[in-house]
């Protein structure tokens, strides 16, 4: 829990959050996600951050933001300090924490995959570390029969036996069945709620699980917010982004949140593989997802076969207007702080700046630190990638492509990490990339015979050279 909110998070809450303190507040003037995205981008461009809007020289900064958001509107929102203090006290009494994109604790997976479309604020209760563990996302319809409930609970139990976190949405039906199966099996669960976070965390059944680190509940919406269809649809991408692979147990055809979220993954985002239930009575919805490229769930019966599900690769996602991740392509990686993405939500053209981030591990999108000025480098001035010692003695090779230069650095970094065995999730965390990207890199090193993949548990380690190699 974060008992003291950072100044940046306080400013973001004042601008975007309804701050419901036991009653519903008027929210007509709140910045929408698209409006806040424009404001955050503008603040980066003028070398400012949200906290500066609360500083002594805020008047000048607010005037500088006038072309993006009306100055008087910002002033009105930022004047809600007393209401903010009330809701903070309420959240702390219920062990609800709050992080914003400006905080280092904000989930790296969401920043890396959703970039500027990652929620400006996340509310939660429970162990924040669970959010970064990946695992299996299980989604499905609210209204299903007992046979599907039993089937889904068994999937959750298997995830628990395998030591994999289960990620789901907390809705009745399939979501709750998967989460309950995993929790009853002693496993870890990350619930991404669309509404009623405060009410859910106060449930006696959940309280001990939250306190003992077995369960974490998060939401991009105010802890007191009620159900909203739009919110439920929007949070689906968070479920997939926080997982390593996914299973759709049931779905309607061409309607509903489950269908919309799965189609978005298959057609556009491609964060993780999408499996569909392959046993029992099928449905038009599952058949429709299969035609769009969803994979049949292999129905693993033990831990080893369950782990194999996490080794299924997906084609690299192509850049989209909303979401892009340069390391998946042959393009050189860039920081969104230097080159913001284009967004169809806001219709804002990308702003290209001759600035770059320092070469230290940083968040892909952060509202906290404005970019540091840097000299624009020509391709010939770029530093050479570090290569393993054994490769240094090889004769000069033809000039490498940017992709080859990038992977040479990746190869060296991973070989250094894998001097001791590590899981793919641990490699992903160390490199600050998604598990899908880490797996693709690890598999390439396995194919190059540089890294060994071991089972029980599945770990990777640098392959030892034989004496007469």
Steps between C-alpha positions, in 0.01 A plus 500: 500500500615856432385705804634828357407581143768655285437859386462378143237246601312761700488728196386220269223401744379860521483520122350162413336332803141552620620476863185332625498530880191308604286684250495548125673819393434694184760393247409704193822706503745213556761448232418200285779248430552660160515851644745397770716329238520826306580695815770255613659512156494882502659513845784278380551724201542809721728311741241486779316230698155481665630599844609835356134591464489521883825695535537874585551585133198294392321804353760535227491127422118499485512783248748299296248211499213719373534378139437145621255531793312812610690672781192570715395135476839385624490750785158373611614138503826575681310688771342177630776446755268465800290236325818314407614494863164349599514216250865426577406453865215272396723291272772463760247379758412221256862417404441623143813627329528730200776525240523717191705474185738746666589249774778239469263242652263525203482161319773483237294267283225759456747776417690284254198366314236773530742793508303827502174305521596343834259628767623823656413363846465150645325423829559173680511291814739217576857418403604721208780256409240250371411738217837442335500119517314436174316169487182374334209731418163323511192679368147406403130570523310593812210260445621141462393157622647302789707281266697801375541631855653166606722492190626853566568435867714202403704724267555735794612213724747382237645851473546497877680164492730634228581809705359730232299809592143504370379831355131571449234768522310410816159493329250231593504184295827391337720771656406423856514124442857519372610722787327283760660182362847653514453640850358173635804326351732731694597702193545872435235712329494845341147635454449797264167650600278731298304623802443483876864456608432639847200275558687193375804561719278528808346158434590273792577212262761709316655688791733230632606405146591864434691531825700177463622581150299240311269748327537847350207700364554797274282739301556805279172640632411675826470246785136604555399502132205280405463274197532657157498301176761725340736461796461122490591495130802728546659304783518183287827608341651533848423135575683383187788744550568366850508134389737277303228303322119483504201268488147593390264247657177635349389793287206635307541568129554860391387645832601534864820592677659156475462496122617860460808449718604178326451644151703807597787269601478285189456778245689791648694483825643146491649525848463128575378179333121458520377144564138387492341209684515192279298244698133473582226680312636767270329830418468744214719745689789256547472388136516864394815556705659187354442635150678819606808305607431386857673174592330189640577457870710179529327398825813443709451252783827546689750774581744412220237510226354816653843667482520414131207737441725789602755409232260560211614802305290750309593704193661834594231770525504766235501863612151638548374856543442444871759246606854443380812331637803560283701206637254261334599625154815577306472865595733644758343534845388849588357655811152638479621797697717581201256400227137477617277254320210599284160445658175448315323584823621858502585555138827665603787480255829362633745759627853417390770637724879487475519376854567160656496334836818424695627145437394387847195281567200732479128468463373487144242765582532712808322819587762575764830585334517722192749385237857618526635692199750301298691548178341331205722216394566392148493126432880493478536661843307234687699301757597152399314216665688294755559148374596189693873441554505194273367704210749785543782309328305433181610681182318824410153442362297709254315793655212372710138604468341689792313181595826302512669768708207501741494123541877486550453720805201292612702179457782630716264626771308172519815290507623705792168459682487124443823418678249358749170337397206741460135472400376688195300734724814584696689578181212719383503690829877545493489640145179695562320344202189286462517127561401440139803695378731331752380157387564586135855609581565195719370263233732661245797445732391139554489458120849653481615235750617769742234445767363181649132463590438274796174356628355439847496791550540667161814714527768627265877500553807568287601178330830367631768451237635147469873447539565419132247737342 
